[in-house]
Amino acid sequence: MKLYVEADLRYTEDKERVTMALKNLFDLDDIRVEQGTRYMKIIGFSEKIISLKRFREKIWQQKILDTAREVFLRGVSGNTISFLLHKQAAYAGKVSFVEDEKESSLGSIRVVIETTNPQEIIDWIAPRTSQGKPLWIKEMPENV
């Protein structure tokens, strides 16, 4: 499994705050700043499934399993899961999905999870529910 997270660093933003937005949701192995086409970019990377644990916990705490599952399933393409998160919500430690970059005035956080089994990761992070209760609770997957 490989996790990539990326956020633009707008001219009015503080690098430490944007970095904190990423760290509030993900436990990243490496974070770096690179020049993008229009803005600098803060890029985070991890190859460990445990890097998604904090993100999963926040989804469960916020009780947004159904929304998360729907977003993840829509974002599956081959062996990747892609989605966008609201940068300011992430800075506040909250998970908030956005459909379009324009929904977050300072840009969004782009997330890509590469895995051999997208469904297993989706089922672990956001299982199906019935009346708001998870139908199953899976252990953290290995070798995905």
N, C-alpha and C positions, 0 to 999 in steps of 0.2 A: 504494500500500500504506500502511496505517496500523496502527501497533502501539500497543496500550493495555496497560499492566500496572498492577495495583492491589493493594495489600496493606493490611489493617487495621493500625493502630498501637495495639496493646493498651496498657492502662494501665501494665503492668510493662515495656514495651519502650522501648528507646532509638531515637529518630527516626533518628539517624545509622546505626545498625546495620540497620534495616529498609531505609533508602535504599541502603545498601551491598549488601544482598541483591539488590535490583533491578539495581544497577549491575554486580554480579558476573556476571550472565547477559546483560544487554542494554545496548547503547550508546544511551542515550535522549537525545533533543533537549531535553526539558523534564521536570522533576520538581517536583511541588508537593504541598502538604499541604492537604487539605480536610476539613471536618466531614462525617462520615458519619452514618447513623442512630444507630448505637450507639457507634462508635469514630471517631477521626480516621482518615483514609485517606491513604496515600502513593500518588500517581498518577504514572505515567511515560508519556511519549508520544513517538512518532517517526513520521515519514513516509518514512523512508529504509530500503530493504531491507538496507543494510549494518548497520543496528541489530540484525539477527538473526545476524550473522556469528559473534560470540562464543558465542551460544547453540548454533549449529550446530557449532562447533568442540568444545564441551564434550560434545555428544551423540556426536560421532565419537570423541573421546578416551575417553569412558566406554564405548564400544562398545554403545550402547543404541539403535541405529538401528531395530530391529524394534519395540521398545516404543514409541519416539517416533512412528513411522509409524502404529502402531495407535491411539495416543492422538489424534493429529492427525486421522486419518480418522474416528474416532468423533465428534470435535468439529466436523466441518464442518457448517455450516448455511448454505445459500445461498452468499454471498460472504465468510463469516467462518469462522475456525478458532478455537475456544475450548478452553482447558484450564486445569488447576490445577497449581501447582508447590508443593513443600514449602518453606516460608519459611526454616526453619533450615538445610536442605541448601543452599539458594541462598546464604545468608550464608557457608557454607563453600566456595562456588564450585562446587557440584555440582548437576546436574539430577536431580531426583527428582519424578516425576509422582505426583499423588494423585487419587483418584476423588471424594473427598468432603472438604469443609472440615474435618470432624472428624478426619481422618487427620493433620493438622498441629495440634499442641496450641495453638500461637499463631496459628492461622489460616493460610491458604494465600495464594499469589500467584495472582491471577486474570489470565489472559493472553487477549487477543482480537487476532487479526490480521484486518484487513479487506483484501480483495484482489479484483481482478477474476479471478484465476486461482488458487484455493486449491491445486489439484493441482500446479501448477508449483512453488509454495513448498514443499509437502510433499516432492515429488521432489528438490528441491535440499537441503533440510535432512536428510531421512531417506529415502534411496532404498530400494527393495526389495533384499533380500539373498538370497543362496543360500549356505548353510553359513557364515553369519556375514560373508560378503564382499559389499560393495555390487555390484549388477548394473550400475550406471552411476554416474558422477560428473558432475553438471551444474555449469555455471558459474552464478554468481549471476544470478538472473533480473532482467530490466529491465522497466519499465513494467507491473508487476503491481499 
